[in-house]
Each structure stands twice: as structure tokens, then as C-alpha cells.
């Protein structure tokens, strides 16, 4: 099993969710986040004063899935979240040792 963590722009969430459903994924966790990468935020003007917005709004997706769906899920996220501009986000993949469904006690792939 693998865990995909993707950080994307908030307005791309619906497109990414639909793309993942087309791949066949059933569960997704969405977390509102703030952060910055290479773009280092930006400056804005408010009531004549200029200020720096360091942390930009982002959405973090977490998905645990079987190994055979990883490539399709990554491709779906990348295509749906891409705008071609700086700040589109990142995708991280890590190995999951175990998963347990609390309600039934199922483990491994059965739990996801």
C-alpha cells in the first residue's frame, strides 16, 4: 500500500476529486493548509499599505491506496491540478506499513 499526499491550489479540488473517482479511488482526506514553495508568497496593497502574504492557501489531499493504482492516481492528480503557473503544488508518495478499519478490524488492503 502507498500513501499519496498532494498539495494543490484550492480551486482545483473538485477537478482532482472527479479525476480520482474516474480512476476508481473511493476514499480521500482533504485538509485546508497554508504554505509556500518557490514562489515565496506575494505582496498585496490594502488601504494604501503594501504587505507580504507569506502563506498562500492550499489544499492537502491524503489518499491510501493499493500499489497497482498509484501511477494512475498520480497521473490523474497531476493532470487535473496543473495550471502551468508557479504554485501548482507537489505530490509525495510513501509506503504504508499497515491499515486497520476501526469499525470491523479489517487490515491491509481490505481496510482501505
Contact map, one row per residue, 1 for C-alpha under 8 A:
1110000000000000000000000000000000000000000000000000000000000001111000000000000000000000000000111100000000011000
1111000000000000000000000000000000000000000000000000000000000001111001000000000000000000000011110000000000000000
1111100000000000000000000000000000000000000000000000000000000111100000000000000000000000000011110000000000000000
0111110000000000000000000000000000000000000000000000000000001111000001000100000000000000001111000000000000000000
0011111000000000000000000000000000000000000000000000000000011110000000000000000000000000001110000000000000000000
0001111100000000000000000000000000000000000000000000000000011100000000000000100000000000111100000000000000000000
0000111110000000000000000000000000000000000000000000000001111000000000000000000000000000111000000000000000000000
0000011111011000000000000000000000000000000000000000000001111000000000000000000010000011110000000000000000000000
0000001111111000000000000000000000000000000000000000000011100000000000000000000010000011100000000000000000000000
0000000111111000000000000000000000000000000000000000000011100000000000000000000000000000000000000000000000000000
0000000011111100000000000000000000000000000000000000000000000000000000000000000000000000000000000000000000000000
0000000111111111000000000000000000000000000000000000000000000000000000000000000110000000000000000000000000000000
0000000111111111100000000000000000000000000000000000000000100000000000000000000010000000000000000000000000000000
0000000000111111110000000000000000000000000000000000000000000000000000000000000000000000000000000000000000000000
0000000000011111111000000000000000000000000000000000000000000000000000000000000110000000000000000000000000000000
0000000000011111111100000000000000000000000000000000000000000000000000000001100110000000000000000000000000000000
0000000000001111111110000000000000000000000000000000000000000000000000000000000000000000000000000000000000000000
0000000000000111111111000000000000000000000000000000000000000000000000000000000000000000000000000000000000000000
0000000000000011111111100000000000000000000000000000000000000000000000000001100100000000000000000000000000000000
0000000000000001111111111000000000000000000000000000000000000000000000001001100000000000000000000000000000000000
0000000000000000111111111100000000000000000000000000000000000000000000000000000000000000000000000000000000000000
0000000000000000011111111000000000000000000000000000000000000000000000000000000000000000000000000000000000000000
0000000000000000001111111000000000000000000000000000000000000000000010011001000000000000000000000000000000000000
0000000000000000000111111100000000000000000000000000000000000000000000000000000000000000000000000000000000000000
0000000000000000000111111111000000000000000000000000000000000000100000000000000000000000000000000000000000000000
0000000000000000000010011111000000000000000000000000000000000000000000000000000000000000000000000000000000000000
0000000000000000000000001111100000000000000000000000000000000011000000000000000000000000000000000000000000000001
0000000000000000000000001111110000000000000000000000000000001111000000000000000000000000000000000000000000000000
0000000000000000000000000011111000000000000000000000000000001110000000000000000000000000000000000000000000000000
0000000000000000000000000001111100000000000000000000000000111100000000000000000000000000000000000000000000000000
0000000000000000000000000000111110000000000000000000000000111000000000000000000000000000000000000000000000000000
0000000000000000000000000000011111000000000000000000000011110000000000000000000000000000000000000000000000000000
0000000000000000000000000000001111100000000000000000000011110000000000000000000000000000000000000000000000000000
0000000000000000000000000000000111110000000000000000001111100000000000000000000000000000000000000000000000000000
0000000000000000000000000000000011111000000000000000011111000000000000000000000000000000000000000000000000000000
0000000000000000000000000000000001111111100000000000011100000000000000000000000000000010000000000000000000000000
0000000000000000000000000000000000111111000000000000000000000000000000000000000000000010000000000000000000000000
0000000000000000000000000000000000011111000000000000000000000000000000000000000000000110000000000000000000000000
0000000000000000000000000000000000011111110000000000000000000000000000000000000000000110000000000000000000000000
0000000000000000000000000000000000011111110000000000010000000000000000000000000000000000000000000000000000000000
0000000000000000000000000000000000010011111000000001111100000000000000000000000000000000000000000000000000000000
0000000000000000000000000000000000000011111100000001110000000000000000000000000000000000000000000000000000000000
0000000000000000000000000000000000000000111110000111100000000000000000000000000000000000000000000000000000000000
0000000000000000000000000000000000000000011111000111100000000000000000000000000000000000000000000000000000000000
0000000000000000000000000000000000000000001111111110000000000000000000000000000000000000000000000000000000000000
0000000000000000000000000000000000000000000111111110000000000000000000000000000000000000000000000000000000000000
0000000000000000000000000000000000000000000011111000000000000000000000000000000000000000000000000000000000000000
0000000000000000000000000000000000000000000011111100000000000000000000000000000000000000000000000000000000000000
0000000000000000000000000000000000000000000011111110000000000000000000000000000000000000000000000000000000000000
0000000000000000000000000000000000000000001111011111000000000000000000000000000000000000000000000000000000000000
0000000000000000000000000000000000000000001111001111100000000000000000000000000000000000000000000000000000000000
0000000000000000000000000000000000000000111100000111110000000000000000000000000000000000000000000000000000000000
0000000000000000000000000000000000000000111100000011111100000000000000000000000000000000000000000000000000000000
0000000000000000000000000000000000110001110000000001111100000000000000000000000000000000000000000000000000000000
0000000000000000000000000000000001110000100000000000111110000000000000000000000000000000000000000000000000000000
0000000000000000000000000000000001110000100000000000111111000000000000000000000000000000000000000000000000000000
0000000011000000000000000000000111100000000000000000001111100000000000000000000000000000000000000000000000000000
0000001111000000000000000000000111100000000000000000000111110000000000000000000000000000000000000000000000000000
0000001111001000000000000000011111000000000000000000000011111000000000000000000000000000000000000000000000000000
0000111100000000000000000000011110000000000000000000000001111100000000000000000000000000000000000000000000000000
0001111100000000000000000001111000000000000000000000000000111110000000000000000000000000000000000000000000000000
0011110000000000000000000001110000000000000000000000000000011111000000000000000000000000000000000000000000000000
0011100000000000000000000011100000000000000000000000000000001111100000000000000000000000000000000000000000000000
1111000000000000000000000011000000000000000000000000000000000111110000000000000000000000000000010000000000000001
1110000000000000000000001000000000000000000000000000000000000011111011000000000000000000000000000000000000001001
1100000000000000000000000000000000000000000000000000000000000001111111000000000000000000000000000000000000001000
1100000000000000000000000000000000000000000000000000000000000000111111000000000000000000000000000000000000000000
0000000000000000000000000000000000000000000000000000000000000000011111100000000000000000000000000000000000000000
0000000000000000000000100000000000000000000000000000000000000000111111111000000000000000000000000000000000000000
0101000000000000000000000000000000000000000000000000000000000000111111111100000000000000000000000000000000000000
0000000000000000000000000000000000000000000000000000000000000000000111111110000000000000000000000000000000000000
0000000000000000000000100000000000000000000000000000000000000000000011111111000000000000000000000000000000000000
0000000000000000000100100000000000000000000000000000000000000000000011111111100000000000000000000000000000000000
0001000000000000000000000000000000000000000000000000000000000000000001111111110000000000001000000000000000000000
0000000000000000000000000000000000000000000000000000000000000000000000111111111000000000000000000000000000000000
0000000000000001001100100000000000000000000000000000000000000000000000011111111100000000000000000000000000000000
0000010000000001001100000000000000000000000000000000000000000000000000001111111110000000000000000000000000000000
0000000000000000000000000000000000000000000000000000000000000000000000000111111111000000000000000000000000000000
0000000000000000000000000000000000000000000000000000000000000000000000000011111111000000000000000000000000000000
0000000000010011001000000000000000000000000000000000000000000000000000000001111111000000000000000000000000000000
0000000110011011000000000000000000000000000000000000000000000000000000000000111111100001000000000000000000000000
0000000000000000000000000000000000000000000000000000000000000000000000000000011111111001000000000000000000000000
0000000000000000000000000000000000000000000000000000000000000000000000000000000011111001000000000000000000000000
0000000000000000000000000000000000000000000000000000000000000000000000000000000001111101000000000000000000000000
0000000000000000000000000000000000000000000000000000000000000000000000000000000001111111000000000000000000000000
0000000000000000000000000000000000000110000000000000000000000000000000000000000000011111000000000000000000000000
0000000110000000000000000000000000011110000000000000000000000000000000000000000000001111100000000000000000000000
0000000110000000000000000000000000000000000000000000000000000000000000000000000011111111110000000000000000000000
0000011110000000000000000000000000000000000000000000000000000000000000000000000000000011111000000000000000000000
0000011100000000000000000000000000000000000000000000000000000000000000000000000000000001111100000000000000000000
0001111000000000000000000000000000000000000000000000000000000000000000000100000000000000111110000000000000000000
0001110000000000000000000000000000000000000000000000000000000000000000000000000000000000011111000000000000000000
0111100000000000000000000000000000000000000000000000000000000000000000000000000000000000001111100000000000000000
0111000000000000000000000000000000000000000000000000000000000000000000000000000000000000000111110000000000000000
1110000000000000000000000000000000000000000000000000000000000000000000000000000000000000000011111000000000000000
1110000000000000000000000000000000000000000000000000000000000001000000000000000000000000000001111110000000000000
1000000000000000000000000000000000000000000000000000000000000000000000000000000000000000000000111110000000000000
1000000000000000000000000000000000000000000000000000000000000000000000000000000000000000000000011111000000110000
0000000000000000000000000000000000000000000000000000000000000000000000000000000000000000000000011111100000111011
0000000000000000000000000000000000000000000000000000000000000000000000000000000000000000000000000111110011110010
0000000000000000000000000000000000000000000000000000000000000000000000000000000000000000000000000011111111100011
0000000000000000000000000000000000000000000000000000000000000000000000000000000000000000000000000001111111000000
0000000000000000000000000000000000000000000000000000000000000000000000000000000000000000000000000000111110000000
0000000000000000000000000000000000000000000000000000000000000000000000000000000000000000000000000000111111000000
0000000000000000000000000000000000000000000000000000000000000000000000000000000000000000000000000001111111100010
0000000000000000000000000000000000000000000000000000000000000000000000000000000000000000000000000001110111110110
0000000000000000000000000000000000000000000000000000000000000000000000000000000000000000000000000111100011111110
1000000000000000000000000000000000000000000000000000000000000000000000000000000000000000000000000111000001111111
1000000000000000000000000000000000000000000000000000000000000000110000000000000000000000000000000010000000111111
0000000000000000000000000000000000000000000000000000000000000000000000000000000000000000000000000000000001111111
0000000000000000000000000000000000000000000000000000000000000000000000000000000000000000000000000011100011111111
0000000000000000000000000010000000000000000000000000000000000001100000000000000000000000000000000010100000011111
